[in-house]
């Protein structure tokens, strides 16, 4: 697995944790946008 994919997966896990901890929201958007966030973070 490339480091880019690992970072995107880390974003997904963190977003799921944040939604669960807040007991509010929906993780769909952050999980779907994780690859885009990774590109913006790196480039």
PyMOL Python script that loads the backbone (N, CA, C, O; Angstrom):
from pymol import cmd

cmd.read_pdbstr("""\
ATOM      1  N   UNK A   1       0.859  -1.173   0.000  1.00  0.00           N
ATOM      2  CA  UNK A   1       0.000   0.000   0.000  1.00  0.00           C
ATOM      3  C   UNK A   1       0.905   1.237   0.000  1.00  0.00           C
ATOM      4  O   UNK A   1       1.867   1.312   0.765  1.00  0.00           O
ATOM      5  N   UNK A   2       0.591   2.185  -0.850  1.00  0.00           N
ATOM      6  CA  UNK A   2       1.397   3.400  -0.944  1.00  0.00           C
ATOM      7  C   UNK A   2       1.136   4.312   0.250  1.00  0.00           C
ATOM      8  O   UNK A   2       0.114   4.203   0.927  1.00  0.00           O
ATOM      9  N   UNK A   3       2.077   5.204   0.486  1.00  0.00           N
ATOM     10  CA  UNK A   3       1.913   6.132   1.610  1.00  0.00           C
ATOM     11  C   UNK A   3       0.729   7.065   1.374  1.00  0.00           C
ATOM     12  O   UNK A   3       0.099   7.517   2.331  1.00  0.00           O
ATOM     13  N   UNK A   4       0.419   7.357   0.110  1.00  0.00           N
ATOM     14  CA  UNK A   4      -0.754   8.193  -0.196  1.00  0.00           C
ATOM     15  C   UNK A   4      -2.036   7.499   0.237  1.00  0.00           C
ATOM     16  O   UNK A   4      -2.919   8.121   0.827  1.00  0.00           O
ATOM     17  N   UNK A   5      -2.133   6.223  -0.055  1.00  0.00           N
ATOM     18  CA  UNK A   5      -3.326   5.463   0.323  1.00  0.00           C
ATOM     19  C   UNK A   5      -3.405   5.306   1.836  1.00  0.00           C
ATOM     20  O   UNK A   5      -4.491   5.359   2.413  1.00  0.00           O
ATOM     21  N   UNK A   6      -2.254   5.114   2.478  1.00  0.00           N
ATOM     22  CA  UNK A   6      -2.239   4.999   3.941  1.00  0.00           C
ATOM     23  C   UNK A   6      -2.725   6.288   4.591  1.00  0.00           C
ATOM     24  O   UNK A   6      -3.468   6.247   5.572  1.00  0.00           O
ATOM     25  N   UNK A   7      -2.309   7.439   4.049  1.00  0.00           N
ATOM     26  CA  UNK A   7      -2.752   8.720   4.597  1.00  0.00           C
ATOM     27  C   UNK A   7      -4.254   8.897   4.399  1.00  0.00           C
ATOM     28  O   UNK A   7      -4.948   9.343   5.313  1.00  0.00           O
ATOM     29  N   UNK A   8      -4.759   8.558   3.228  1.00  0.00           N
ATOM     30  CA  UNK A   8      -6.202   8.663   2.975  1.00  0.00           C
ATOM     31  C   UNK A   8      -6.979   7.752   3.922  1.00  0.00           C
ATOM     32  O   UNK A   8      -8.034   8.138   4.427  1.00  0.00           O
ATOM     33  N   UNK A   9      -6.472   6.567   4.162  1.00  0.00           N
ATOM     34  CA  UNK A   9      -7.145   5.655   5.093  1.00  0.00           C
ATOM     35  C   UNK A   9      -7.102   6.190   6.519  1.00  0.00           C
ATOM     36  O   UNK A   9      -8.063   6.024   7.270  1.00  0.00           O
ATOM     37  N   UNK A  10      -6.000   6.828   6.900  1.00  0.00           N
ATOM     38  CA  UNK A  10      -5.908   7.431   8.235  1.00  0.00           C
ATOM     39  C   UNK A  10      -6.940   8.544   8.385  1.00  0.00           C
ATOM     40  O   UNK A  10      -7.555   8.684   9.442  1.00  0.00           O
ATOM     41  N   UNK A  11      -7.131   9.334   7.331  1.00  0.00           N
ATOM     42  CA  UNK A  11      -8.146  10.392   7.359  1.00  0.00           C
ATOM     43  C   UNK A  11      -9.528   9.775   7.547  1.00  0.00           C
ATOM     44  O   UNK A  11     -10.345  10.291   8.309  1.00  0.00           O
ATOM     45  N   UNK A  12      -9.784   8.681   6.858  1.00  0.00           N
ATOM     46  CA  UNK A  12     -11.077   7.999   6.989  1.00  0.00           C
ATOM     47  C   UNK A  12     -11.311   7.524   8.426  1.00  0.00           C
ATOM     48  O   UNK A  12     -12.389   7.729   8.985  1.00  0.00           O
ATOM     49  N   UNK A  13     -10.306   6.896   9.011  1.00  0.00           N
ATOM     50  CA  UNK A  13     -10.443   6.386  10.381  1.00  0.00           C
ATOM     51  C   UNK A  13     -10.659   7.533  11.358  1.00  0.00           C
ATOM     52  O   UNK A  13     -11.522   7.448  12.232  1.00  0.00           O
ATOM     53  N   UNK A  14      -9.885   8.601  11.219  1.00  0.00           N
ATOM     54  CA  UNK A  14     -10.032   9.745  12.119  1.00  0.00           C
ATOM     55  C   UNK A  14     -11.407  10.391  11.980  1.00  0.00           C
ATOM     56  O   UNK A  14     -11.995  10.826  12.970  1.00  0.00           O
ATOM     57  N   UNK A  15     -11.916  10.451  10.754  1.00  0.00           N
ATOM     58  CA  UNK A  15     -13.240  11.051  10.569  1.00  0.00           C
ATOM     59  C   UNK A  15     -14.330  10.187  11.190  1.00  0.00           C
ATOM     60  O   UNK A  15     -15.282  10.710  11.769  1.00  0.00           O
ATOM     61  N   UNK A  16     -14.198   8.872  11.074  1.00  0.00           N
ATOM     62  CA  UNK A  16     -15.183   7.990  11.713  1.00  0.00           C
ATOM     63  C   UNK A  16     -15.125   8.134  13.232  1.00  0.00           C
ATOM     64  O   UNK A  16     -16.162   8.176  13.895  1.00  0.00           O
ATOM     65  N   UNK A  17     -13.923   8.209  13.775  1.00  0.00           N
ATOM     66  CA  UNK A  17     -13.773   8.389  15.225  1.00  0.00           C
ATOM     67  C   UNK A  17     -14.388   9.704  15.687  1.00  0.00           C
ATOM     68  O   UNK A  17     -15.047   9.751  16.725  1.00  0.00           O
ATOM     69  N   UNK A  18     -14.174  10.771  14.922  1.00  0.00           N
ATOM     70  CA  UNK A  18     -14.706  12.082  15.305  1.00  0.00           C
ATOM     71  C   UNK A  18     -16.231  12.086  15.290  1.00  0.00           C
ATOM     72  O   UNK A  18     -16.860  12.632  16.196  1.00  0.00           O
ATOM     73  N   UNK A  19     -16.822  11.485  14.276  1.00  0.00           N
ATOM     74  CA  UNK A  19     -18.288  11.429  14.192  1.00  0.00           C
ATOM     75  C   UNK A  19     -18.843  10.598  15.344  1.00  0.00           C
ATOM     76  O   UNK A  19     -19.845  10.972  15.954  1.00  0.00           O
ATOM     77  N   UNK A  20     -18.202   9.482  15.640  1.00  0.00           N
ATOM     78  CA  UNK A  20     -18.679   8.627  16.727  1.00  0.00           C
ATOM     79  C   UNK A  20     -18.524   9.323  18.077  1.00  0.00           C
ATOM     80  O   UNK A  20     -19.415   9.241  18.922  1.00  0.00           O
ATOM     81  N   UNK A  21     -17.407  10.001  18.283  1.00  0.00           N
ATOM     82  CA  UNK A  21     -17.183  10.690  19.559  1.00  0.00           C
ATOM     83  C   UNK A  21     -18.191  11.824  19.755  1.00  0.00           C
ATOM     84  O   UNK A  21     -18.659  12.057  20.869  1.00  0.00           O
ATOM     85  N   UNK A  22     -18.523  12.526  18.668  1.00  0.00           N
ATOM     86  CA  UNK A  22     -19.478  13.630  18.747  1.00  0.00           C
ATOM     87  C   UNK A  22     -20.920  13.135  18.877  1.00  0.00           C
ATOM     88  O   UNK A  22     -21.812  13.888  19.265  1.00  0.00           O
ATOM     89  N   UNK A  23     -21.135  11.858  18.547  1.00  0.00           N
ATOM     90  CA  UNK A  23     -22.484  11.276  18.535  1.00  0.00           C
ATOM     91  C   UNK A  23     -23.425  12.104  17.663  1.00  0.00           C
ATOM     92  O   UNK A  23     -24.605  12.275  17.968  1.00  0.00           O
ATOM     93  N   UNK A  24     -22.859  12.610  16.568  1.00  0.00           N
ATOM     94  CA  UNK A  24     -23.622  13.447  15.651  1.00  0.00           C
ATOM     95  C   UNK A  24     -22.913  13.456  14.305  1.00  0.00           C
ATOM     96  O   UNK A  24     -21.694  13.308  14.231  1.00  0.00           O
ATOM     97  N   UNK A  25     -23.686  13.631  13.249  1.00  0.00           N
ATOM     98  CA  UNK A  25     -23.097  13.758  11.926  1.00  0.00           C
ATOM     99  C   UNK A  25     -23.132  12.457  11.149  1.00  0.00           C
ATOM    100  O   UNK A  25     -23.654  11.442  11.610  1.00  0.00           O
ATOM    101  N   UNK A  26     -22.564  12.518   9.962  1.00  0.00           N
ATOM    102  CA  UNK A  26     -22.538  11.381   9.061  1.00  0.00           C
ATOM    103  C   UNK A  26     -21.145  11.295   8.458  1.00  0.00           C
ATOM    104  O   UNK A  26     -20.655  12.295   7.932  1.00  0.00           O
ATOM    105  N   UNK A  27     -20.485  10.136   8.512  1.00  0.00           N
ATOM    106  CA  UNK A  27     -19.105  10.032   8.030  1.00  0.00           C
ATOM    107  C   UNK A  27     -18.973   9.903   6.514  1.00  0.00           C
ATOM    108  O   UNK A  27     -17.856   9.798   6.009  1.00  0.00           O
ATOM    109  N   UNK A  28     -20.073   9.909   5.784  1.00  0.00           N
ATOM    110  CA  UNK A  28     -20.014   9.685   4.339  1.00  0.00           C
ATOM    111  C   UNK A  28     -19.159  10.686   3.587  1.00  0.00           C
ATOM    112  O   UNK A  28     -18.310  10.299   2.784  1.00  0.00           O
ATOM    113  N   UNK A  29     -19.375  11.964   3.839  1.00  0.00           N
ATOM    114  CA  UNK A  29     -18.615  12.993   3.114  1.00  0.00           C
ATOM    115  C   UNK A  29     -17.120  12.937   3.425  1.00  0.00           C
ATOM    116  O   UNK A  29     -16.319  12.916   2.491  1.00  0.00           O
ATOM    117  N   UNK A  30     -16.708  12.911   4.691  1.00  0.00           N
ATOM    118  CA  UNK A  30     -15.269  12.851   4.942  1.00  0.00           C
ATOM    119  C   UNK A  30     -14.623  11.572   4.417  1.00  0.00           C
ATOM    120  O   UNK A  30     -13.475  11.590   3.972  1.00  0.00           O
ATOM    121  N   UNK A  31     -15.356  10.469   4.468  1.00  0.00           N
ATOM    122  CA  UNK A  31     -14.784   9.229   3.946  1.00  0.00           C
ATOM    123  C   UNK A  31     -14.648   9.298   2.429  1.00  0.00           C
ATOM    124  O   UNK A  31     -13.665   8.815   1.867  1.00  0.00           O
ATOM    125  N   UNK A  32     -15.629   9.894   1.773  1.00  0.00           N
ATOM    126  CA  UNK A  32     -15.569  10.021   0.326  1.00  0.00           C
ATOM    127  C   UNK A  32     -14.555  11.043  -0.156  1.00  0.00           C
ATOM    128  O   UNK A  32     -14.018  10.924  -1.257  1.00  0.00           O
ATOM    129  N   UNK A  33     -14.295  12.044   0.669  1.00  0.00           N
ATOM    130  CA  UNK A  33     -13.373  13.121   0.287  1.00  0.00           C
ATOM    131  C   UNK A  33     -11.950  12.886   0.793  1.00  0.00           C
ATOM    132  O   UNK A  33     -11.089  13.747   0.610  1.00  0.00           O
ATOM    133  N   UNK A  34     -11.687  11.758   1.416  1.00  0.00           N
ATOM    134  CA  UNK A  34     -10.368  11.502   2.003  1.00  0.00           C
ATOM    135  C   UNK A  34      -9.256  11.542   0.959  1.00  0.00           C
ATOM    136  O   UNK A  34      -8.178  12.073   1.229  1.00  0.00           O
ATOM    137  N   UNK A  35      -9.498  10.994  -0.217  1.00  0.00           N
ATOM    138  CA  UNK A  35      -8.461  11.011  -1.257  1.00  0.00           C
ATOM    139  C   UNK A  35      -8.170  12.432  -1.722  1.00  0.00           C
ATOM    140  O   UNK A  35      -7.017  12.777  -1.979  1.00  0.00           O
ATOM    141  N   UNK A  36      -9.199  13.252  -1.830  1.00  0.00           N
ATOM    142  CA  UNK A  36      -9.012  14.649  -2.229  1.00  0.00           C
ATOM    143  C   UNK A  36      -8.260  15.406  -1.145  1.00  0.00           C
ATOM    144  O   UNK A  36      -7.359  16.189  -1.446  1.00  0.00           O
ATOM    145  N   UNK A  37      -8.622  15.179   0.107  1.00  0.00           N
ATOM    146  CA  UNK A  37      -7.924  15.833   1.216  1.00  0.00           C
ATOM    147  C   UNK A  37      -6.453  15.437   1.232  1.00  0.00           C
ATOM    148  O   UNK A  37      -5.588  16.268   1.512  1.00  0.00           O
ATOM    149  N   UNK A  38      -6.168  14.188   0.935  1.00  0.00           N
ATOM    150  CA  UNK A  38      -4.778  13.717   0.897  1.00  0.00           C
ATOM    151  C   UNK A  38      -3.986  14.452  -0.170  1.00  0.00           C
ATOM    152  O   UNK A  38      -2.850  14.856   0.076  1.00  0.00           O
ATOM    153  N   UNK A  39      -4.564  14.631  -1.346  1.00  0.00           N
ATOM    154  CA  UNK A  39      -3.875  15.343  -2.430  1.00  0.00           C
ATOM    155  C   UNK A  39      -3.638  16.799  -2.046  1.00  0.00           C
ATOM    156  O   UNK A  39      -2.553  17.332  -2.278  1.00  0.00           O
ATOM    157  N   UNK A  40      -4.643  17.444  -1.460  1.00  0.00           N
ATOM    158  CA  UNK A  40      -4.484  18.839  -1.053  1.00  0.00           C
ATOM    159  C   UNK A  40      -3.429  18.979   0.036  1.00  0.00           C
ATOM    160  O   UNK A  40      -2.691  19.964   0.057  1.00  0.00           O
ATOM    161  N   UNK A  41      -3.349  18.015   0.934  1.00  0.00           N
ATOM    162  CA  UNK A  41      -2.373  18.050   2.022  1.00  0.00           C
ATOM    163  C   UNK A  41      -0.960  17.878   1.477  1.00  0.00           C
ATOM    164  O   UNK A  41      -0.044  18.580   1.904  1.00  0.00           O
ATOM    165  N   UNK A  42      -0.774  16.951   0.540  1.00  0.00           N
ATOM    166  CA  UNK A  42       0.564  16.635   0.024  1.00  0.00           C
ATOM    167  C   UNK A  42       1.072  17.635  -1.009  1.00  0.00           C
ATOM    168  O   UNK A  42       2.242  18.016  -0.991  1.00  0.00           O
ATOM    169  N   UNK A  43       0.189  18.056  -1.906  1.00  0.00           N
ATOM    170  CA  UNK A  43       0.649  18.877  -3.044  1.00  0.00           C
ATOM    171  C   UNK A  43       0.469  20.342  -2.835  1.00  0.00           C
ATOM    172  O   UNK A  43       0.813  21.137  -3.710  1.00  0.00           O
TER     173      UNK A  43
END
""", "prot")
cmd.dss("prot")
cmd.show_as("cartoon", "prot")
cmd.util.cbc("prot")
cmd.orient("prot")
